[in-house]
Amino acid sequence: MGPLPKLSGGHLYIFAVTDYFSKWAEVVPHKEVKKGTIVNFIQIHLIYWYGIPRYIITNNGKPFYNKLMMDLCEKFGFKQYKSSMYSTPENGLAEAFNKTLGVEVVLPLERQIPSIRIAIQEGLTEEENVKLRLQELEAFDEKRLEAQQHLECYQSRLSSAFNKKVRP
């Protein structure tokens, strides 16, 4: 992903690998996207940490299709496939991963210049934190009921629209 706003180490790109079954993601920031950095990332952060995959699916970018990458595939005995422009399982996995990046990530900048979220988390005692979490859990029931009511209204409108054209 990238280019992003320049981070503290001068990193502009994020390399991410997601395991299809466990949905585990490995994310590493990099300064540049070159064939050598891609091969190094796959070798160190994928093969050496998690073992040799049977295959990897990459996008159609030039850094993924070159002599270094083919040598890496031959050396470790795995295959590399190009993802199509519309490949439902891979795109869904990537989208799910992107959502976690947007929701759960805490940027290093937030640690230096505290945001409200960090200030609230760090300024609470253990007992206050437990109470706050309990209030959030209680609010979930109300949100679930609202969602259920919304769904029922939607289904009712959909049903009435469909049944208008149906003749008994």
C-alpha positions, -999 to +999 in steps of 0.1 A: +000+000+000+013+035-007+027+059-011+015+071+023+024+103+042+060+100+052+065+083+086+092+089+111+117+065+095+111+079+060+088+049+052+063+056+025+049+020+018+034-008+038+040-044+027+013-068+039+009-105+038-023-122+049-028-159+056-059-171+038-071-195+065-061-179+098-065-143+085-032-135+102-015-104+087+022-095+087+028-058+080+062-041+075+068-005+065+094+002+038+109+032+022+107+020-014+091-006-036+118-024-056+122-060-066+149-066-041+129-053-012+099-074-022+120-105-024+137-097+009+103-091+026+089-124+013+120-144+023+124-129+058+089-121+069+070-149+052+093-179+046+117-177+075+090-169+101+061-190+089+076-216+066+075-222+028+040-217+014+026-239-014+018-207-034+015-170-030-010-147-048+003-113-056-011-083-075+000-076-110+027-051-100+061-051-118+081-057-085+065-091-082+074-105-116+111-105-123+142-128-122+148-124-085+112-134-077+114-164-100+147-175-084+131-172-050+102-194-061+126-220-076+149-220-045+121-227-020+098-246-043+066-227-043+044-212-070+034-176-076+000-167-090-012-133-103-045-122-089-071-113-114-086-078-113-117-093-097-109-123-076-135-125-049-117-145-022-085-125-024-102-091-028-124-099+002-094-108+023-076-076+013-107-055+021-111-072+055-075-065+062-078-029+051-107-024+075-086-036+104-059-011+094-084+017+095-100+008+127-075-008+151-042+008+142-026+033+166-001+054+148+033+062+164+023+099+161-007+092+184+017+080+211+037+112+209+008+136+206-020+118+225-054+116+208-085+115+229-087+078+225-052+072+239-057+099+266-089+082+278-073+047+278-042+059+297-059+082+321-083+057+336-078+035+366-084-002+362-118+001+379-129+030+357-117+011+326-138-019+336-169+003+341-164+020+308-161-014+290-192-026+308-212+004+296-200-002+261-212-038+263-246-027+276-248-002+247-243-031+223-277-047+232-294-014+223-275-012+190-284-048+182-321-041+187-319-010+165-301-030+138-328-058+141-356-032+138-339-016+108-335-050+091-372-059+097-383-026+082-361-031+052-374-067+047-410-054+050-404-027+024-386-052+001-414-077+006-442-052-002-424-040-032-419-075-045-455-085-037-470-056-056-463-073-089-473-108-077-507-120-088-524-145-065 
